[in-house]
């Protein structure tokens, strides 16, 4: 059993450095997914959670990633799976602490999961609601999941065995190039779109979720681990769509265990020790 306090201290260090750069360039970010839920339900990390999720609009992400690469301390690096023609679909931008290593949980272990301590940056894209039909959503989800890293995970094999083999089989016939062409055609991007959804290349499992403009245009600050970070003003809508109306009720012990990403960590140098 590793010291989760050390892991979280490094993750908070990464988060604060990312936030500094975002604030320097007036880029809105917000706590997202499990970190947003943790802020509301626990005023910090969910007790069994071992990562940090933040998000921003896609156009802001494109602007800030080069700035992060340039302005972050030398002990932090950016892993951007998109730099090789979306080579690693299903993986968000990862901001990693270089002098570290993580040992992945048995639930998510994959051949691609060779990482350092990190936080995730997801992005959202604006879409026109009337053009983003149910058929389009599920087509996009299917095509991205055929090529996502998640399909190679041990957890996915156990949890969704039939789907695992369907996706494995279909990716032989539907190449990434073809998939991307179809996906980009059906994602009707519009800066003035009425709704927002996950960038499907980062997280295809949630492209069916649509959020109103109010969610990602208005923010407030809340406490997270005795510090203050941004969240959507309409966080209730976000959390209901992601976790259901009973999001304030913790999941079972088994579900908690399956949500863990990390089995162990190694830290070779601490940022606060000169």
N, C-alpha and C positions, 0 to 999 in steps of 0.2 A: 504494500500500500504506500503510495507516494504522498507527499505533503501538498495537499491541494491549495493550501494558503500560499505557498511559493509560486505555484502555477498562476494563481489569480493575481498575485502582485506583479508578475511579469506581464500578464495580459492587460492589467490596468495601466502599466507603464506604456505599453504599445498604444492603447486607446488614447491616453492623454497626449501622446506625441502626434497622433493622427488628428485629434481634435484641434490642437494648436495650429496645424497647417490649414485645416478647414476654416478656422476662424480668421486666420491671417488673410485668406482670399475670399472671405464672406460666402463660403459654400455651406449650404444647409446639409446636415447629417441628422440622423436620429437613431436611437436605440431601437432594434427591431427583433422580431421573433422572440426567442427565449430570453434575451436581455430586456426587451420591453416588458414581457410578462414578469420577469424578476423584479424590475423596477416598481411595477404596480403592486405585485403580491408580496414581495419580500424587501423592497427598498434596496435591492442589490442582487447578487447572484441567486438563482434558484439553488437551494442547498446541494442538489445532486448534479447541477450543470457544470460543465468544464470548458465552456467557450464563451466568447463575446461576439454578438452580432450587431452590426450597425448597417445602415442603408442610406442611400441618397438617390436622387434622380439620375437617370442615365447620362444626360448631357453634363451634369455636374461631375459625375464619375470620370467621364472622358477628359474633362478639364483638370481634375485634381490629381489623377494618377501620376502624370509626369511631374507635378509639383511635389507629390509625396516622395517620389524616387529621388528628387533633387534635395529636398529639405529635411527629410527624416534623418535622425542620427545614424552614424555609420554601422551601429549594431542592429539596425532594423532594415529588412529588405521586403520588396514587393514581389509576390508571385502572381502573375497574370496569365492564366491559362489561355487567354484569347490571342496571345502574341504569336501562336503557331496555328493560325487559321482555325481558332476555336478547338485546338487539339484536345483539350480536356473539358468537355462540356459537363455541366452539372457542378462545377467548382467555382465558387465566387472568387473575387479578389482576396488574396490572403496576405495579411501584413505579418511578417514573421520576425521573431527575435533570433538573430543569427547564432549566437553562442549557446544553442540549446538543441534538444532533441526530444521528440515524444514517442512513446510506445503506444500504438493504437489499441483501442478496445477490440475485443474479439467480435463485437457486434458490427463494426464497420471496417475491419481490416481488409485492405485491398492492396494490390501490387503497386497502385499509384500513391498510396498513403505514406510517403516518405517525407515527413514534415518536421518543422521546428514548432516551438510554441507560437501560436498565432491568434489573430482575431480575423473575423470574416467581414468583408464589405459586399453587401448585395446592392442591386440597383433595380429601379422601377422605371417602366416606360409608359408614356401616355398613349392611350388607345381610344378610338371612337367606339362607344359602346354598341351602336347599332351594327357596326361592321365586325365586331368581335363576337361572333356567334358561338353557340355551344359546339357545333361541329368543328369550327376553326380551332377552338381551345383544345379539344381533345386530339385533333390532328397534330397540333403543335406539340402537345405533351407527349404523344406517342413517338413522334420523330426525334425529339430531343432525348427521350429516355432510351431510345435504341442505341444511342452513342454516349450516354452519360457514364461517368466513372462509377456511379452508384450501382450499376448493373453488375460490376465485378465484385461487389462486396459479399462477404460471408453472410452478413445479416440479411441481405436481400434474397440470397439463395434460399435461406431457411424460411423467411417470412412470406415470400411470393414465388414459390418454386415454378409454377406454371408460367407466370408472367416473365420470369427470368429467362426461360428457354424460348419464349416467343420473341422477346427483344433480341436475344442472342442470334436467333435464326434470321430475323428480319434485317438486322444490320448487315448481313452478308449481301443482301440484294438492294438495300437502300443505303447508298453511300452518304458520307457526311456532306459532300458537295451538293448532292441532290436534295438532301434534307434541308440544308441551309437555304437553298434557293426557294423551296416551298415555304419554309418558315418565314423568311423575310417578305414573301409575297402576302402572307396572311396576317402578319402583324401590321396593322394599319396605324402607323405612328403619326401622331399629330401633337404639336406642342400645346394646342388648346383642347386636347382630348378631354372628354367628360370624365374619364376613368383612368385608373393606374393599375398596372399589374406587374408581377415579377418579370424581370428579364429572363426569358425561358432558357437562355444559354447558361445562366448561372444556377437556376433552380427550377427545373421543368415540372416538378411535382405540384407547384402551386400556381400554374398559369391560369387555372380556372377561376382564381379569386380576382374579383375586381373591386377596387377601392375608389371612393369618390374623391373629387378634387380637394375637398376640405381636409382629407386625411394627410396629404403630403404638400400642402401649401401653408398650413398654419401649425406652429409648434409652441411648446412651452417647456420649461425646465423642471425636472424632478430629481429627487435624490436617488443615487445609485452608489452603494458602498461609501457613504459619507461624502460623496462629491456630487456635482450637479451636471446633468447632461440633457440634451433635447429629446423630446418624444412628440408624436403627433398630438394635437389638442384633442382630436377625436380618436383617442387610443382605444376606446371601447369598441368602436366599429372594427378596428384592425384586429383586436384580440378575439372578438366573437367569430370573425371569419376564419382566423387561423386555428383557434382552439375550442370554439364553441361557447355558448352562453355561460357555461359553468367553469370558465377559465380560472376562477379563483379557487377551485377545488383541486388539490394536487392529485396526480395520477397514482396508480398502484405501485408498490415496490418493484414489481417485475418491469413495469413500463419505465420506471425511473432508471433501472439498471440498463435497459436497452437504449436509453437516450444518451448514455455516456460515450464520449469519443475516445477518452484517453485512459490507458492502463498504467502508465508511468511516465516520468520525465527525467531528463538529465539537463542540468544547467552548468555550463562551464565557466561562466563569468556573470556577475550580477551588475546591472546598470548603475546601481547606487553605491557600488564599491569601487573606488578609484584605485 
